[in-house]
Amino acid sequence: MKKWYGCMIGALLAAAFAATAHAQDYPNKMVRIVVPFPPGGSTDLLARQLAEKLAQALGQPVIVENRPGAGGTVGSAYVAKAAPDGYTLGMGVTGSHGVSYSLYSKPPYDPVKDFAPISMVVNSPLILVRTPEIPAKTVAEFVDYAKANPGKVSYGSPGNGTSMHLTGEMFAQATGVSLLHVPYKGSAGVLNDLLGGQLQSAFADLLVVQQFIKSGKLQPIAVTSSTRHPMFPEVPTIAESGVPNFEALSWQGLFAPAGTPAAIVNKLNAAVVQVLQRQDMKEFFASQGFIVAPTSPDEFGRFVAAEVKKWGDIVKKAGVQVE
């Protein structure tokens, strides 16, 4: 028994030593960041900027690999099943790591258990906009108008289960209104029908509607973050407009597969934090409507777990499901 116990201790110490040595040597080859969306989108753009600067910080090439499909779950599932050695990472977003687990009857991964969170990278609110035909300049007026016209005030989204859709459900549940959700296949259709008058409102990406707010074709009501956004400092938050604790963020962060050694996760976290503290990175992301928001791995893990629960409750109450 003593001999067996001694062998076990020896094996554990050897494994720990090997993991430490591996982490000290990391990275010694190319690192991949898997983007679970097609090239050209905001997540792809963000990942390529991050990869370029991470390569400088890590001293090894960092490339972006696009694996789109099923709202980000195809690429994310690939990362979850990859070797936990720090050479395959993934960009996760609100949809892929906050919402998807509740949307699918058979989710392809657990966003909490199957990943090692490295750091949040950026976040941004959505913005509630309306067309001129709706006589509501404030959240309170919008709620009153919706209550006076139950089920008739439409809001568009890029599709069922997207953050723009579920933020509308969250708003409806928090305020007791009944809104008419109109799903599209992408943001272009939402924008076209907003400008054409077929839609009345939307919870939209800041950059998508920015120029139309400035031209007066769309009117902003409020942003969905807990604090005002520097791109629209005059636009209040939904929370400060009478809906306490309301917050819905469009966030993006970096993940490794579960089981990746803590020393490697910490080394990656330090590199991400270093990169995001650069002024040129802050300015670039600000131009895209994002706020850089690096976190520790533990902080990011707690945030993701809270997001999964929050959106899960909203999805369940609204009865939303995607196959």
GUVOKE-198938 format. One record per residue (C-alpha): residue number from 1; residue in three letters; x, y, z. Coordinates in steps of 0.1 Angstrom, whole numbers. Layout:
N
+-----+-----+-------+-------+-------+
|   k |   r |    xx |    yy |    zz |
+-----+-----+-------+-------+-------+
| NUM | ALA |     X |     Y |     Z |
...
+-----+-----+-------+-------+-------+
end
This chain:
323
+-----+-----+-------+-------+-------+
|   k |   r |    xx |    yy |    zz |
+-----+-----+-------+-------+-------+
|   1 | MET |     0 |     0 |     0 |
|   2 | LYS |    28 |    24 |     9 |
|   3 | LYS |    46 |    15 |   -23 |
|   4 | TRP |    14 |    22 |   -43 |
|   5 | TYR |     8 |    55 |   -25 |
|   6 | GLY |    44 |    65 |   -31 |
|   7 | CYS |    41 |    57 |   -68 |
|   8 | MET |     9 |    78 |   -70 |
|   9 | ILE |    26 |   108 |   -53 |
|  10 | GLY |    55 |   104 |   -76 |
|  11 | ALA |    33 |   103 |  -107 |
|  12 | LEU |    14 |   134 |   -96 |
|  13 | LEU |    46 |   153 |   -90 |
|  14 | ALA |    60 |   143 |  -123 |
|  15 | ALA |    28 |   154 |  -141 |
|  16 | ALA |    29 |   187 |  -122 |
|  17 | PHE |    65 |   192 |  -132 |
|  18 | ALA |    58 |   184 |  -168 |
|  19 | ALA |    29 |   209 |  -169 |
|  20 | THR |    50 |   236 |  -154 |
|  21 | ALA |    79 |   230 |  -178 |
|  22 | HIS |    54 |   230 |  -207 |
|  23 | ALA |    39 |   263 |  -196 |
|  24 | GLN |    74 |   279 |  -192 |
|  25 | ASP |    82 |   268 |  -228 |
|  26 | TYR |    48 |   281 |  -241 |
|  27 | PRO |    44 |   292 |  -268 |
|  28 | ASN |    70 |   276 |  -291 |
|  29 | LYS |    49 |   274 |  -322 |
|  30 | MET |    20 |   291 |  -340 |
|  31 | VAL |   -12 |   299 |  -320 |
|  32 | ARG |   -47 |   298 |  -337 |
|  33 | ILE |   -76 |   319 |  -327 |
|  34 | VAL |  -108 |   303 |  -341 |
|  35 | VAL |  -135 |   329 |  -350 |
|  36 | PRO |  -169 |   311 |  -352 |
|  37 | PHE |  -182 |   335 |  -378 |
|  38 | PRO |  -174 |   344 |  -414 |
|  39 | PRO |  -146 |   367 |  -424 |
|  40 | GLY |  -154 |   404 |  -424 |
|  41 | GLY |  -177 |   407 |  -394 |
|  42 | SER |  -170 |   425 |  -362 |
|  43 | THR |  -157 |   395 |  -344 |
|  44 | ASP |  -134 |   386 |  -372 |
|  45 | LEU |  -121 |   422 |  -374 |
|  46 | LEU |  -115 |   423 |  -336 |
|  47 | ALA |   -98 |   389 |  -336 |
|  48 | ARG |   -74 |   399 |  -364 |
|  49 | GLN |   -64 |   431 |  -345 |
|  50 | LEU |   -59 |   411 |  -314 |
|  51 | ALA |   -39 |   383 |  -331 |
|  52 | GLU |   -15 |   408 |  -347 |
|  53 | LYS |    -6 |   424 |  -313 |
|  54 | LEU |    -6 |   390 |  -294 |
|  55 | ALA |    20 |   377 |  -319 |
|  56 | GLN |    42 |   405 |  -308 |
|  57 | ALA |    36 |   399 |  -271 |
|  58 | LEU |    40 |   361 |  -273 |
|  59 | GLY |    69 |   360 |  -298 |
|  60 | GLN |    51 |   335 |  -320 |
|  61 | PRO |    27 |   338 |  -350 |
|  62 | VAL |    -9 |   341 |  -341 |
|  63 | ILE |   -34 |   334 |  -369 |
|  64 | VAL |   -72 |   337 |  -372 |
|  65 | GLU |   -91 |   307 |  -385 |
|  66 | ASN |  -128 |   312 |  -395 |
|  67 | ARG |  -152 |   283 |  -387 |
|  68 | PRO |  -187 |   297 |  -391 |
|  69 | GLY |  -221 |   281 |  -386 |
|  70 | ALA |  -251 |   278 |  -364 |
|  71 | GLY |  -248 |   312 |  -346 |
|  72 | GLY |  -212 |   306 |  -336 |
|  73 | THR |  -217 |   272 |  -321 |
|  74 | VAL |  -198 |   252 |  -348 |
|  75 | GLY |  -165 |   270 |  -343 |
|  76 | SER |  -170 |   271 |  -305 |
|  77 | ALA |  -176 |   234 |  -304 |
|  78 | TYR |  -144 |   228 |  -324 |
|  79 | VAL |  -124 |   248 |  -298 |
|  80 | ALA |  -141 |   229 |  -269 |
|  81 | LYS |  -129 |   196 |  -283 |
|  82 | ALA |   -93 |   209 |  -292 |
|  83 | ALA |   -62 |   198 |  -273 |
|  84 | PRO |   -59 |   219 |  -241 |
|  85 | ASP |   -24 |   230 |  -249 |
|  86 | GLY |   -29 |   267 |  -255 |
|  87 | TYR |   -24 |   265 |  -293 |
|  88 | THR |   -61 |   265 |  -302 |
|  89 | LEU |   -81 |   294 |  -288 |
|  90 | GLY |  -115 |   308 |  -296 |
|  91 | MET |  -133 |   341 |  -297 |
|  92 | GLY |  -166 |   337 |  -278 |
|  93 | VAL |  -195 |   362 |  -279 |
|  94 | THR |  -227 |   369 |  -261 |
|  95 | GLY |  -246 |   345 |  -285 |
|  96 | SER |  -221 |   316 |  -285 |
|  97 | HIS |  -212 |   316 |  -248 |
|  98 | GLY |  -241 |   334 |  -231 |
|  99 | VAL |  -272 |   325 |  -250 |
| 100 | SER |  -267 |   293 |  -271 |
| 101 | TYR |  -268 |   268 |  -242 |
| 102 | SER |  -304 |   277 |  -235 |
| 103 | LEU |  -315 |   281 |  -271 |
| 104 | TYR |  -307 |   246 |  -284 |
| 105 | SER |  -324 |   214 |  -272 |
| 106 | LYS |  -291 |   196 |  -276 |
| 107 | PRO |  -264 |   222 |  -271 |
| 108 | PRO |  -230 |   211 |  -286 |
| 109 | TYR |  -210 |   223 |  -255 |
| 110 | ASP |  -213 |   237 |  -221 |
| 111 | PRO |  -200 |   273 |  -221 |
| 112 | VAL |  -190 |   271 |  -185 |
| 113 | LYS |  -176 |   236 |  -181 |
| 114 | ASP |  -160 |   231 |  -216 |
| 115 | PHE |  -138 |   262 |  -217 |
| 116 | ALA |  -111 |   278 |  -198 |
| 117 | PRO |  -119 |   316 |  -198 |
| 118 | ILE |   -89 |   338 |  -206 |
| 119 | SER |  -102 |   373 |  -206 |
| 120 | MET |  -130 |   395 |  -218 |
| 121 | VAL |  -117 |   416 |  -247 |
| 122 | VAL |  -144 |   442 |  -254 |
| 123 | ASN |  -180 |   450 |  -248 |
| 124 | SER |  -207 |   473 |  -261 |
| 125 | PRO |  -243 |   480 |  -255 |
| 126 | LEU |  -271 |   479 |  -280 |
| 127 | ILE |  -292 |   510 |  -286 |
| 128 | LEU |  -330 |   512 |  -286 |
| 129 | VAL |  -340 |   532 |  -317 |
| 130 | ARG |  -374 |   542 |  -330 |
| 131 | THR |  -388 |   556 |  -363 |
| 132 | PRO |  -403 |   591 |  -363 |
| 133 | GLU |  -438 |   577 |  -364 |
| 134 | ILE |  -436 |   565 |  -328 |
| 135 | PRO |  -443 |   594 |  -304 |
| 136 | ALA |  -419 |   583 |  -277 |
| 137 | LYS |  -387 |   602 |  -269 |
| 138 | THR |  -380 |   584 |  -236 |
| 139 | VAL |  -382 |   549 |  -222 |
| 140 | ALA |  -412 |   558 |  -201 |
| 141 | GLU |  -430 |   572 |  -232 |
| 142 | PHE |  -421 |   541 |  -253 |
| 143 | VAL |  -434 |   518 |  -226 |
| 144 | ASP |  -467 |   538 |  -223 |
| 145 | TYR |  -471 |   537 |  -261 |
| 146 | ALA |  -465 |   500 |  -262 |
| 147 | LYS |  -489 |   494 |  -234 |
| 148 | ALA |  -515 |   514 |  -252 |
| 149 | ASN |  -509 |   493 |  -283 |
| 150 | PRO |  -502 |   458 |  -270 |
| 151 | GLY |  -486 |   435 |  -295 |
| 152 | LYS |  -486 |   461 |  -322 |
| 153 | VAL |  -453 |   479 |  -317 |
| 154 | SER |  -428 |   460 |  -338 |
| 155 | TYR |  -390 |   456 |  -332 |
| 156 | GLY |  -367 |   438 |  -356 |
| 157 | SER |  -337 |   416 |  -351 |
| 158 | PRO |  -312 |   397 |  -372 |
| 159 | GLY |  -329 |   365 |  -363 |
| 160 | ASN |  -345 |   344 |  -336 |
| 161 | GLY |  -323 |   339 |  -306 |
| 162 | THR |  -299 |   367 |  -314 |
| 163 | SER |  -289 |   392 |  -287 |
| 164 | MET |  -310 |   418 |  -304 |
| 165 | HIS |  -340 |   396 |  -302 |
| 166 | LEU |  -335 |   385 |  -266 |
| 167 | THR |  -327 |   420 |  -254 |
| 168 | GLY |  -362 |   429 |  -267 |
| 169 | GLU |  -376 |   400 |  -247 |
| 170 | MET |  -357 |   411 |  -217 |
| 171 | PHE |  -370 |   446 |  -220 |
| 172 | ALA |  -406 |   433 |  -225 |
| 173 | GLN |  -403 |   411 |  -194 |
| 174 | ALA |  -388 |   439 |  -173 |
| 175 | THR |  -414 |   465 |  -183 |
| 176 | GLY |  -445 |   444 |  -187 |
| 177 | VAL |  -451 |   453 |  -224 |
| 178 | SER |  -460 |   431 |  -253 |
| 179 | LEU |  -439 |   438 |  -284 |
| 180 | LEU |  -441 |   423 |  -319 |
| 181 | HIS |  -408 |   406 |  -327 |
| 182 | VAL |  -399 |   405 |  -364 |
| 183 | PRO |  -369 |   383 |  -372 |
| 184 | TYR |  -347 |   389 |  -403 |
| 185 | LYS |  -317 |   371 |  -418 |
| 186 | GLY |  -291 |   396 |  -408 |
| 187 | SER |  -290 |   433 |  -398 |
| 188 | ALA |  -293 |   447 |  -433 |
| 189 | GLY |  -330 |   437 |  -435 |
| 190 | VAL |  -337 |   452 |  -402 |
| 191 | LEU |  -321 |   485 |  -412 |
| 192 | ASN |  -338 |   487 |  -445 |
| 193 | ASP |  -373 |   482 |  -430 |
| 194 | LEU |  -366 |   506 |  -402 |
| 195 | LEU |  -357 |   533 |  -427 |
| 196 | GLY |  -386 |   523 |  -450 |
| 197 | GLY |  -411 |   525 |  -422 |
| 198 | GLN |  -421 |   488 |  -422 |
| 199 | LEU |  -406 |   484 |  -387 |
| 200 | GLN |  -410 |   507 |  -357 |
| 201 | SER |  -381 |   500 |  -335 |
| 202 | ALA |  -350 |   478 |  -329 |
| 203 | PHE |  -323 |   471 |  -303 |
| 204 | ALA |  -294 |   477 |  -327 |
| 205 | ASP |  -257 |   477 |  -329 |
| 206 | LEU |  -243 |   512 |  -324 |
| 207 | LEU |  -223 |   512 |  -356 |
| 208 | VAL |  -251 |   499 |  -377 |
| 209 | VAL |  -274 |   528 |  -368 |
| 210 | GLN |  -249 |   556 |  -360 |
| 211 | GLN |  -251 |   575 |  -392 |
| 212 | PHE |  -289 |   573 |  -393 |
| 213 | ILE |  -292 |   587 |  -358 |
| 214 | LYS |  -269 |   616 |  -368 |
| 215 | SER |  -290 |   623 |  -399 |
| 216 | GLY |  -322 |   622 |  -379 |
| 217 | LYS |  -337 |   593 |  -398 |
| 218 | LEU |  -338 |   572 |  -366 |
| 219 | GLN |  -343 |   585 |  -330 |
| 220 | PRO |  -323 |   570 |  -301 |
| 221 | ILE |  -342 |   563 |  -269 |
| 222 | ALA |  -317 |   545 |  -246 |
| 223 | VAL |  -286 |   523 |  -245 |
| 224 | THR |  -287 |   489 |  -228 |
| 225 | SER |  -255 |   491 |  -208 |
| 226 | SER |  -254 |   502 |  -171 |
| 227 | THR |  -234 |   533 |  -180 |
| 228 | ARG |  -238 |   557 |  -209 |
| 229 | HIS |  -217 |   551 |  -240 |
| 230 | PRO |  -190 |   576 |  -251 |
| 231 | MET |  -202 |   575 |  -287 |
| 232 | PHE |  -237 |   587 |  -276 |
| 233 | PRO |  -231 |   605 |  -242 |
| 234 | GLU |  -264 |   623 |  -245 |
| 235 | VAL |  -284 |   591 |  -247 |
| 236 | PRO |  -295 |   577 |  -213 |
| 237 | THR |  -293 |   541 |  -202 |
| 238 | ILE |  -325 |   520 |  -199 |
| 239 | ALA |  -315 |   515 |  -162 |
| 240 | GLU |  -314 |   552 |  -154 |
| 241 | SER |  -347 |   556 |  -173 |
| 242 | GLY |  -367 |   537 |  -148 |
| 243 | VAL |  -359 |   500 |  -154 |
| 244 | PRO |  -336 |   492 |  -125 |
| 245 | ASN |  -306 |   469 |  -131 |
| 246 | PHE |  -313 |   465 |  -168 |
| 247 | GLU |  -281 |   456 |  -186 |
| 248 | ALA |  -276 |   438 |  -219 |
| 249 | LEU |  -241 |   438 |  -234 |
| 250 | SER |  -227 |   426 |  -266 |
| 251 | TRP |  -194 |   412 |  -255 |
| 252 | GLN |  -165 |   393 |  -270 |
| 253 | GLY |  -138 |   374 |  -251 |
| 254 | LEU |  -110 |   348 |  -255 |
| 255 | PHE |  -113 |   312 |  -244 |
| 256 | ALA |   -92 |   281 |  -244 |
| 257 | PRO |  -104 |   245 |  -241 |
| 258 | ALA |  -112 |   232 |  -206 |
| 259 | GLY |   -81 |   216 |  -190 |
| 260 | THR |   -56 |   240 |  -204 |
| 261 | PRO |   -29 |   244 |  -177 |
| 262 | ALA |   -35 |   275 |  -154 |
| 263 | ALA |     0 |   287 |  -161 |
| 264 | ILE |    -7 |   289 |  -198 |
| 265 | VAL |   -41 |   306 |  -192 |
| 266 | ASN |   -24 |   331 |  -170 |
| 267 | LYS |     4 |   338 |  -195 |
| 268 | LEU |   -23 |   344 |  -222 |
| 269 | ASN |   -43 |   366 |  -199 |
| 270 | ALA |   -12 |   387 |  -192 |
| 271 | ALA |    -6 |   391 |  -229 |
| 272 | VAL |   -42 |   401 |  -237 |
| 273 | VAL |   -42 |   426 |  -209 |
| 274 | GLN |    -9 |   441 |  -221 |
| 275 | VAL |   -22 |   444 |  -257 |
| 276 | LEU |   -55 |   459 |  -246 |
| 277 | GLN |   -38 |   486 |  -226 |
| 278 | ARG |   -21 |   499 |  -257 |
| 279 | GLN |   -35 |   533 |  -267 |
| 280 | ASP |   -38 |   524 |  -304 |
| 281 | MET |   -59 |   494 |  -295 |
| 282 | LYS |   -82 |   514 |  -273 |
| 283 | GLU |   -86 |   540 |  -301 |
| 284 | PHE |   -92 |   513 |  -328 |
| 285 | PHE |  -119 |   495 |  -307 |
| 286 | ALA |  -135 |   528 |  -297 |
| 287 | SER |  -139 |   537 |  -335 |
| 288 | GLN |  -158 |   504 |  -338 |
| 289 | GLY |  -181 |   513 |  -309 |
| 290 | PHE |  -164 |   489 |  -284 |
| 291 | ILE |  -150 |   495 |  -250 |
| 292 | VAL |  -119 |   475 |  -241 |
| 293 | ALA |  -126 |   455 |  -209 |
| 294 | PRO |   -98 |   431 |  -200 |
| 295 | THR |  -105 |   409 |  -169 |
| 296 | SER |   -88 |   381 |  -150 |
| 297 | PRO |   -96 |   345 |  -159 |
| 298 | ASP |  -117 |   341 |  -127 |
| 299 | GLU |  -136 |   374 |  -133 |
| 300 | PHE |  -144 |   364 |  -168 |
| 301 | GLY |  -155 |   329 |  -158 |
| 302 | ARG |  -179 |   344 |  -132 |
| 303 | PHE |  -192 |   368 |  -158 |
| 304 | VAL |  -199 |   340 |  -183 |
| 305 | ALA |  -217 |   319 |  -157 |
| 306 | ALA |  -239 |   348 |  -148 |
| 307 | GLU |  -246 |   355 |  -185 |
| 308 | VAL |  -256 |   319 |  -190 |
| 309 | LYS |  -281 |   321 |  -161 |
| 310 | LYS |  -295 |   355 |  -170 |
| 311 | TRP |  -302 |   347 |  -207 |
| 312 | GLY |  -313 |   312 |  -198 |
| 313 | ASP |  -340 |   326 |  -175 |
| 314 | ILE |  -351 |   350 |  -203 |
| 315 | VAL |  -352 |   323 |  -230 |
| 316 | LYS |  -372 |   300 |  -208 |
| 317 | LYS |  -398 |   326 |  -198 |
| 318 | ALA |  -401 |   337 |  -235 |
| 319 | GLY |  -403 |   301 |  -248 |
| 320 | VAL |  -376 |   308 |  -274 |
| 321 | GLN |  -359 |   278 |  -290 |
| 322 | VAL |  -337 |   273 |  -321 |
| 323 | GLU |  -330 |   240 |  -337 |
+-----+-----+-------+-------+-------+
end
